[in-house]
């Protein structure tokens, strides 16, 4: 019975490896747009996808090694012969996944480097933000967080586009400027509760991948360790553009979805409602971050 259960787990990993191959095929297709343009936003998203894929494969490798060890012990004690799953081939398949990721990442980095100069000139001529400007804005944002929090925040900032970064820059600056007794503090506290409730719903839903849940948990745990609601809100807010497509100028909160690069498919109704809540919250923050028109004298 034990051997059968272990073999069943190996078959599940086989299925996951097939999914991993399909994901890398998708990444291979996505690299075409990235290598053609050198777009910094696409590059950040691509690197995030690679990072997530590596973490997932690492989990499969750990599970595979655990099953292999238990199978070896079970076969030795029972005198059973070979299993119905070619575990050696499965181990090689996991190695091949990592090799494919290495090759894909190397090819993309080389191609992006070759097109970087041309792309930068195009970006400057069209008035868009350059890589250097995005990097400077990211550093300004990171400086608003404690040194122990910066690595956590950097991982989120690296997959945001310029619009998201601009909004966060304005919002976090406004939050830092709040003083005791400021009427806006009451509104900020309500925003924090709303964001926390929505994120808790997402974190606890079985339709959401573990990688997403883990990142939410890391950020919310760090936020809980803060003394002020201002600090908690600053830590929590980046998760919204980090997970959701909210950068469009005129988006409908009811249509908000997880970013495609997170690899999340259909979600439950409760998660959909939580996404709508976060989308509406982000829309309010975008309006607050816009420069206020000065009254005509």
Secondary structure, DSSP 8 states (H G I E B T S, - for coil): -HHHHHHHHHHHHHHHHHHHHHHHHHHHHHHHHHHHH--HHHHHHHHHHHHHHHHHHHHHHHHHHHHHHHHHHHHHHHT----SS-HHHHHHHHHHHHHHHHHHHHHHHHHHHHHHHHHHHHHHHTT---HHHHHHHHHHHHTTS-TTTHHHHHHHHTT--HHHHHHHHHHHHHHHH--TT-HHHHHHHHHHHHHHHHHHHHHT-TTS-HHHHHHHHHHHHHHHT-SSHHHHHHHHHHHHHHHB---STT--GGG--B-GGG------HHHHHHHHHHHHHHHHHHHHHS-------
